[in-house]
Amino acid sequence: MKPFIYASAAFFAASSPAWTQGTVPTDMAPTCVVAPDTFAGWFPNATVTANGLVNAPDSVTFSTTYAGDPTVCDFYSWGAQMFLWLTSPAGSKHVLDSSGFFTISPAADGTRTLIANSDNSTPTLRMRREKSDALPGEDIGEIGQAGSAGVLMSQDTSLVYYGLHANDGYAYFLSGQKTAGTVLTDKTQFPSSSTDLDDLKTYLAGTWPDVTLQTGNQLAMELKTSWVEAGTLSNPGDYITITGTVPNFVANADNTEMTVDTDTPSKTVELALTGMHVVGTVQDHPEFIWATFEHVNNAPDAPYYYLANDGTITLNGYDSDQDFLFMARGGAQDSANTECMKAEDGAIKANMTGAQGSQTPVCAGGIVPSDTVREYPWGSLANDPSSGTVTNNTLLLSINNSVRSQLAEGDVRHNYIQTGSVWTTTPPGGGQAPIPNQVANQALALRGSTSIANMTMETYTQGTNCFSCHNLPEGSADSFVPRGISHVYSEITALSPAN
């Protein structure tokens, strides 16, 4: 069933609770709303339960469900349900850390290993780290951001750690494609149809007869997550938390470099979720839907326009007058997003300025928190009142308010918002959506939040979008799509039945 678009704001306004901090408006036009019966159907037995299990959306029938012509709202709805499912309970864990998913972890030789999660083990998030010859084999977290290697620190002085995960569909597809002589050897793109899923199951039946896909109908999925140490927060109960093993960094005397402690290289702590990339193929979309989510209290937005429910185009101004996680109270917009430090050779080093021999840290104090702003709210150009920008901003505000207003009281997922999603559109005559190339980026085919960024993961590279990096080389003789779309694909070692 399609998300229902309400013609009137009456239901919407009556059902909207106060937002948990953040400066997100609640008077937007209800242009993308999940109907109550549809939302209830996301839960088992159509019963909305606080912090309860949410059913996964069926990616195999995505286009069919929406009569072959999904709207922008349908894509945002898919992302919303996916996030609720991934953060649902799975025994003592969450779905994203359950046995339907693998952790992608680096080996000492620069390759990556798929580590199977166990439903019965202690819920420990196993995270990847910067490649380094130091501490080989340590299963500890990455701290450098993709594209910049910049390191983010909260106002409470917690480093931000990143985890990388793949579902079993991704893991076994990769293993079959990389193993000579299997039915998947000649596949040149990730599965995005029922036929692709059938081929994957045929491979499993012949090679892994004891394996049953737990997330098969979600096709191929790759997730990236960002976390801070929950013990540094004044309100950890407002966050999704999990136990994690992360690097134990210690600073030098002048706080310009942090290295992993040689005596105690890692520590096990409670981690609080601050952001998540939900990336998955769906029917007719081998390019993946790229959806991103953040805690509502992460950072303030640059000014943006939206359509209010009285029909007026309204400016939401910049406001830092509260205690954000990554912005000091009253922090200025124009001095935000200064990169204070980078990850380098397994260490964290303060960025320096000045002449050689007399350099000083870019940020006073060296390795310190900096102010952060979401430069492109809702994946749109900031401070732009054009119709396309206003429409997209309003759609995302609406789907967030619709979903959060219908969650049961006390559901911690109420504190997370979808800040954008991007994909490409299918051709007018039908068929598969294109995968963007490296040069032209097929901008005319992009849909949704075309300036999407997660401020906990792309803090210092905001202003592009996922396809700016995850794409195909223009004119390349290499037609194998996964290597361009998933940057870690080539590095991952195939699973072996002997294991």
Secondary structure, DSSP 8 states (H G I E B T S, - for coil): ------S-SHHHHHT----SSS---S-B---S---HHHHHHTSGGG---TT-------STTHHHHTTT---HHHHHHHHHHHHHHHTSEETTEEGGGSTTEEEEEE-TTS-EEEEE--TTS--EE-------SSSTT----B-S-TTT-B--B-TT--B-EEEEEEEHHHHHHHHHHTSTTSTTTT--S---SHHHHHHHHHHHHHH-TT---SSGGG-SEEEEEEEEEGGG-S-GGGS-EEEEEEE-EEE-TTSSEEEE-SSS-EEEEEEEEEEEEEEEEETTEEEEEEEEEEETTS--B--EEEEBTTS-EEEE-----S--SSS-TT--STT-----EEEETTEEEE-EESSTTS-EESSTTSS------BSSGGGS-TT---HHHHHHHHHHHHHHHHHHHHS-TT-GGGGEEEEEEEEE---TT-S-----BTTTTTGGGEEE-TT---TTTSTTSTTS-GGGTSSB-TT-S---HHHHHSTTGGGB----TT-
